[in-house]
Amino acid sequence: MQGNRRDFIAGAGALAAAAALPSWAQGTWPTKPIKILVGFPPGGGADAMARLVASKLPEKLGQPVVVDNRTGATGTIASDLVAKSPPDGYTLQLAHINSNAIGPLLVAKGRFDPIADFTPIALIGITPQMLCHHPKHKFKDVPDLIRFAKANPGKLSFASSGVGSIQHIAGESFKLAAGVDLLHVPFKGTGEALSALISGEVDLTFSSTGSALPQVRGGKLTLLAVCSPKRLPAFPDVPAVAETLKGYEIATWYGLAGPGKLPRPIVDRLSAEVRAILAQPDIAKRLQDLDAEVSSGTPEQFQAFWNAELAKYKKIIADAKIEAA
């Protein structure tokens, strides 16, 4: 009888210990819905990327995956929330160049650590920026734009989606490389920036392909150059800014990340599932429609890429003497 009692107590203790373990340690993760936080409004490139992944993950994980838009401060409000979330795999982020590389160096400086407070899971895609101007200008090419800007310092303005955004950094980097003075006009999002450019309120913008191309194809904007290292296959007649300003390269990237110290079993599971999703023909076609280069890889490769981006933009911010508003 006493032996049975000891066995019962030991068994009960083992069950209690197992119940106290997080679900990933028990091999049952996930057991409830997962949230993917996006730092930008619905309808933009980051939101589109998040929803592509979120539409396929439930069939892989057996739980709902919800996209939660937490906008503001160049996407860093969402980053701050993720950085402070439990590392249990139920709160993830659509990592973005603004919210996870540039924003932490400017608008959210000191609020969280852009490396230690996050766990890279998978790089999803990269889209080059495009230099566009209002059709009222008749610039022949980038050298023509630079000549005009040098002859008229401060006269040309460029729109961005906010201080510390990739559009802002692209413009400041262009100014630095070309030795010109352009007026930065920040707006509350890419939509407002493009509307201001289309109306003629501002002269230029550096925007992602997904946002710029519909306006270019509709004749509302003129595409002057691409910000990729070389010309894009889809636009062989459009030069790269780097053909005039050697080494100039600006691109928007998207990935999946979690809070720091996310357990490796969860990281590996999500990384594998995202890579499988990106290989699906319908997803590949959708990414192509968004002009995104699919860039899946290991979490370690994403970490190395992320680190390099932080170093790159830290230098640009210092060299251009950019400060948050």
GIPE-V595953 format. One record per helix or strand. SS is the DSSP state (~ for helix, > for strand). FROM is the first residue (numbers start at 1). TO is the last residue. If there is no record, write none. Layout:
ss:SS from:FROM to:TO
ss:SS from:FROM to:TO
This chain:
ss:~ from:2 to:20
ss:> from:34 to:38
ss:~ from:45 to:61
ss:> from:65 to:69
ss:~ from:73 to:83
ss:> from:91 to:96
ss:~ from:97 to:105
ss:> from:118 to:134
ss:~ from:142 to:151
ss:> from:157 to:160
ss:~ from:166 to:178
ss:> from:183 to:186
ss:~ from:190 to:199
ss:> from:204 to:208
ss:~ from:209 to:217
ss:> from:221 to:226
ss:~ from:233 to:235
ss:> from:240 to:240
ss:~ from:241 to:243
ss:> from:251 to:259
ss:~ from:264 to:278
ss:~ from:281 to:289
ss:> from:293 to:294
ss:~ from:299 to:319
